[in-house]
Amino acid sequence: MSLTEIFTDSLKYPFSDMTKFCILGVIMAISSLGSLDLGNETLTLILGIIGFIASIIAGGYGVSIVKNAIIKSDEIPDFDLQTNLIDGIKMIILTIVYYIIPFIITVIIAFASGFFNQIMEVMAYASQYGPDFVNMVPEDVAMSLVSSAAITVIIGIILLVIFTLLLYMGVCRLAKYNSLSEGVDIPEAARDLKRIGIGKIIGWMVLLIVIISIITFISMILTSIPYIGFLISAFLVSTYNLFIAYRSVGLLYSYIE
């Protein structure tokens, strides 16, 4: 399938079963409850826990969407809260495994480039001179901080993009084999990435970001509605975005079948 066909299918897919769309919409709305500030710490904590569990279920349901997409089924998967919860927990583990590596590498780069040393030196000036420390920091220290920060950020962003693409392959492997060990097999995920084609998957990611950004921008109208705007946005927009992302990556992965 071409990227145009993948996204055309993915954009239409959520409307093939509005009942299931609405069920997921309710789950997504519940997952957003943690952002509510009701002025009561206990109630806020309870809503946060409920929202966190709902977000795990939504992530696990995304695995089911990917699984159906890989086998090119046009059916929206049924809900199985136990399976969705377990898959959601697997997704959390998967995300930690894939992102801990670029995090560690970025921290090592930050140390190697002298970024942390420069930060400590600038903080010493801030402690000594207060608000006027900016004018007191030597030019060579400031330039060293800027250059080390630039190196760290650039490498960090590159690693983030690479491992995000690998993570999506890991999600597809988790969905296909129903195995966490297969999902966290980073070398195999890298081989899957190569089988699909680096150019194609980068094109997929760019298009996905553009489409979701446009939809999210439009949703700002909904979030401006007092009190319930963010719930409506979660119900409609977040749900639609989730369907698009997981459906499209599943169809993309089916390319190597």
Secondary structure, DSSP 8 states (H G I E B T S, - for coil): --HHHHHHHHHHGGGG-HHHHHHHHHHHHHHTGGG---S-HHHHHHHHHHHHHHHHHHHHHHHHHHHHHHTT--S-----HHHHHHHHHHHHHHHHHHHHHHHHHHHHHHHHTTHHHHHHHHHHHHHHHGGGHHHHS-HHHHHHHHHHHHHHHHHHHHHHHHHHHHHHHHHHHHHHH--HHHHT-HHHHHHHHHHH-HHHHHHHHHHHHHHHHHHHHHHHHHHTSTTTHHHHHIIIIIHHHHHHHHHHHHHHHGGG-
